[in-house]
């Protein structure tokens, strides 16, 4: 039971270690798109 739990945790850690940077990049891209869309929206409403 305990072994399975630690193994699961290790898998999660390795997965996040691999996907971590990718997720950060995707998140930054989403933030950029959001900022651009907000700017466009603000320009239109002015």
C-alpha positions as CSV (number, residue, x, y, z in Angstrom):
1,X,0.0,0.0,0.0
2,X,2.7,2.5,1.1
3,X,5.0,1.4,-1.7
4,X,2.2,1.9,-4.3
5,X,1.6,5.4,-2.9
6,X,5.2,6.5,-3.1
7,X,5.6,5.0,-6.6
8,X,2.6,7.0,-7.7
9,X,4.1,10.2,-6.2
10,X,7.4,9.5,-8.0
11,X,5.6,9.1,-11.3
12,X,3.7,12.4,-10.7
13,X,7.0,14.2,-9.8
14,X,8.8,12.9,-12.9
15,X,5.8,13.7,-15.1
16,X,5.6,17.3,-13.7
17,X,9.4,17.6,-14.1
18,X,9.0,16.7,-17.8
19,X,5.8,18.7,-18.4
20,X,6.6,21.5,-16.0
21,X,8.5,23.8,-18.4
22,X,6.1,23.0,-21.2
23,X,3.1,23.9,-19.0
24,X,4.9,27.2,-18.0
25,X,5.5,28.1,-21.7
26,X,1.8,27.3,-22.6
27,X,0.7,29.4,-19.6
28,X,2.9,32.3,-20.6
29,X,1.4,32.1,-24.1
30,X,-2.1,32.1,-22.7
31,X,-1.3,35.2,-20.6
32,X,0.2,36.9,-23.7
33,X,-2.9,36.2,-25.8
34,X,-5.1,37.4,-22.9
35,X,-3.1,40.7,-22.7
36,X,-3.3,41.2,-26.5
37,X,-7.0,40.5,-26.5
38,X,-7.6,42.9,-23.6
39,X,-5.6,45.6,-25.4
40,X,-7.6,45.1,-28.6
41,X,-10.8,45.2,-26.6
42,X,-9.8,48.3,-24.8
43,X,-8.8,50.0,-28.1
44,X,-12.3,49.1,-29.6
45,X,-14.2,50.4,-26.5
46,X,-12.3,53.7,-26.5
